[in-house]
Amino acid sequence: MITPIVRTAIVSLRRDRAALAMSFILPIAFFSIFATIFGGRHDSTPRVNVILVDEDHSRASLDLVRGLQREDSLVVLTRPQSKSKRAELLPEYTADSAEAAVKAGDAPVALIIPHGFGDHPISFGRDSDPAKGGVSIQLLNDSSDMIAPQMVAGLLQKAAMTAMSSVMAEEGIKRFDQYSGGFTPEQRKRIKAQIDQSRQQKNDGTASGSGFTSGLIAVQSRAVVGQSKRNPMVSFYAAAIGVMFLLFTASNSAGVLLDEAESGTLDRVLSSRVTMTTLLIGKLTYNTLLAFTQLTVMFLWASSVFKLDLFTHIPGFVVMGLCTAFAVAAFGMLLASLCHTRAQLGALSTLLILTMSAVGGSMFPRFLMPEAMQKAGLFTINAWAIDGFTKVFWRDLPIRELWPQVGVLLAVGIVLFVVARRIARRWEFA
Amino acid sequence: MNATSLPEAPPHSSSSLLESFPLEVVSLVKHFGQIQAVDGISLELRAGECLGLLGPNGAGKSTLIRSIVGRVIPDAGRVSVFGFPASTSEARSALGWVPQELALYPRLTCRENLAAFGRYHGLSGSQLAESVAWCLDWAALEDRAGDLAKNLSGGMKRRLNMAAGIIHRPRVVLMDEPTVGVDPQSRHRIFEMIEALRGNGASIIYTTHYMEEAERLCDRVAIIDHGRIIAQGSHDKLVHDTFASRSQVLAHFAGPPGVIEAWVERHAGQLVDGAAEFTIEDSTLIAGLLDDAARAGLELEDITLRRPNLESVFLHLTGRELRD
């Protein structure tokens, strides 16, 4: 008796495409996404953008810049990137423009090598204290990215030990000379020859590594974004989780259309003065308002329980909330119009929404992902919505700075709705 | 219930419209793939008339109704309502449709359902409130007005379904098997509602596969089979045209099928679902039929003599039961 039961279940599963998709495609899709992000794709390890400002232009600072530029894990930006071919005409970053760029989210970290760095590039404790006339490299960071500053700080020390080995040796000998009573002329000559040889080997690319390492360069870190936030990741997760569940709500709400088609209510409505376009616009409006209300409740909760600073960001929240709600509502309408049954809608929406949420940054920040994955995220509503909310709540940017996110979300919403309307023609007439 | 409160039909400015049939269907054709659902149907609905569409499931009744309300685009033919093409807003306003399905919002109350469909038809304000009140009264649902539609009994849902179809006070009402799945008491209640509607001058098309409903409610009946009207007229006319003054004999025999077939053919009868059917002028002829059957070696199991009705007409014309 067991065999017929198993056989019946297998045949039923084989004919239920929605269940098949949920059983096999969704796990494989998720495994692939997570494996790509965290797994063995070493060739696509995420590279960190770092803005570099060399105010010193000393031999030591140039060595350090070259050392950082040689790091595979870093993308060193010395001037703003431009999509136009006249990119080379853009001026190099200054300390101020670098700080502004970090605040705007162009890069998570900026390094400022100040004037005087080359005089004493190697830190010897009190020498780096600015109060005592010391000079430190400034590391400006966006505290929403907890990984990039740590990574850059570590690579900075590595670069110092490898690229500035001759400088380090020179500095060490200078200090030894100062505190030991002085070298003889012969000693000075031999030491200079050794340092020159080391520098030549490094320039030739034949240096063996860190033979002259001693001490570290002084770095002073400062968060330029989010430094005053009481609960730094709450705004990110409020947006990230909020958008993911908006997508589920929107597709479920749009699924009412399928219920109405099945019950005959849709036919009855369309036999009145209501046209399909009017009906769909009505449902889109409702679903948009529902999604916006859901977002509002979520952010109010985050504000009251997790101290998210909602009330000083009301205009930005309203703009981003409405645009996001519109885009997800249109997405739900498209899914509902594509499907013929609730079961199909359930399977398709789960598959798409979880995938979009994983790639688009609703499950973990996109800056953790490989570059290709980060670019793929731009094809999701999640990424644009999260970026917009981050601009509002994290970077405190004015509303006019939201235009890329607002533009994309509105355009996506309009396109999805137009496609949904076209597909919905199948309900209009038999 | 206040059946007399149905308002008068809105006046039409054009005298030609007043002369038009409330509903006219001309040579309507509709295919679904290889299936010909409607095959050249023509009919007229006269003012104040109730026209029954009688036919088995799958005969094409619902497709015809859905073509009239614009939910099906016919391949050929035309439909006009008071002279207006069916797709126009004038036609839509004049048409009310009670679909076979319970096309309601289950989580809305009776009152909210009626108000929603009223708004879809362009009603608002006091006009909407009056219509909702009238429909609740008409459907005897005033005391359940605040109940969710999903919590109503089957009969009440049917009544609410009907009320939602006439919320905008249409002059032509299309009812697609409105009594499906209801108990006899609810069915009786629905008949009263329809009669009240007729009493207020509405013209009605009523589809059913229940012969007794068509006989009770309809002035005329169009019998539909395989997408075609195979007979049309009043009950008496249909019966007379088919059987004249003859009666109908239905008999079941035990015996070899070939012998039964030969015997039936010899007496100009027909076999319908295993029963031998004859029409006879005089009941005394039954004795002769039975004698001949006995001589042929057939054993009589039961025999019925009956006055022909619409079901007899349908059986006679199609060779099939209405409820097939």
HADDOCK unambig.tbl for C-alpha pairs under 7 A between the chains (distance, minus, plus):
assign (segid A and resid 263 and name CA) (segid B and resid 101 and name CA) 6.58 0.50 0.50
assign (segid A and resid 263 and name CA) (segid B and resid 102 and name CA) 6.74 0.50 0.50
assign (segid A and resid 263 and name CA) (segid B and resid 103 and name CA) 5.67 0.50 0.50
assign (segid A and resid 264 and name CA) (segid B and resid 101 and name CA) 5.97 0.50 0.50
assign (segid A and resid 264 and name CA) (segid B and resid 103 and name CA) 4.88 0.50 0.50
assign (segid A and resid 265 and name CA) (segid B and resid 103 and name CA) 4.15 0.50 0.50
assign (segid A and resid 265 and name CA) (segid B and resid 104 and name CA) 5.83 0.50 0.50
assign (segid A and resid 267 and name CA) (segid B and resid 71 and name CA) 6.82 0.50 0.50
assign (segid A and resid 268 and name CA) (segid B and resid 103 and name CA) 6.72 0.50 0.50
assign (segid A and resid 269 and name CA) (segid B and resid 120 and name CA) 6.87 0.50 0.50
assign (segid A and resid 271 and name CA) (segid B and resid 69 and name CA) 6.20 0.50 0.50
assign (segid A and resid 271 and name CA) (segid B and resid 70 and name CA) 6.65 0.50 0.50
assign (segid A and resid 271 and name CA) (segid B and resid 71 and name CA) 6.70 0.50 0.50
assign (segid A and resid 272 and name CA) (segid B and resid 92 and name CA) 6.45 0.50 0.50
assign (segid A and resid 272 and name CA) (segid B and resid 120 and name CA) 5.97 0.50 0.50
assign (segid A and resid 272 and name CA) (segid B and resid 121 and name CA) 5.37 0.50 0.50
assign (segid A and resid 273 and name CA) (segid B and resid 89 and name CA) 6.96 0.50 0.50
assign (segid A and resid 273 and name CA) (segid B and resid 120 and name CA) 5.99 0.50 0.50
assign (segid A and resid 273 and name CA) (segid B and resid 121 and name CA) 5.40 0.50 0.50
assign (segid A and resid 274 and name CA) (segid B and resid 120 and name CA) 5.93 0.50 0.50
assign (segid A and resid 429 and name CA) (segid B and resid 71 and name CA) 5.17 0.50 0.50
assign (segid A and resid 429 and name CA) (segid B and resid 72 and name CA) 5.22 0.50 0.50
assign (segid A and resid 429 and name CA) (segid B and resid 73 and name CA) 6.24 0.50 0.50
assign (segid A and resid 430 and name CA) (segid B and resid 71 and name CA) 6.52 0.50 0.50
assign (segid A and resid 430 and name CA) (segid B and resid 72 and name CA) 4.66 0.50 0.50
assign (segid A and resid 430 and name CA) (segid B and resid 73 and name CA) 6.19 0.50 0.50
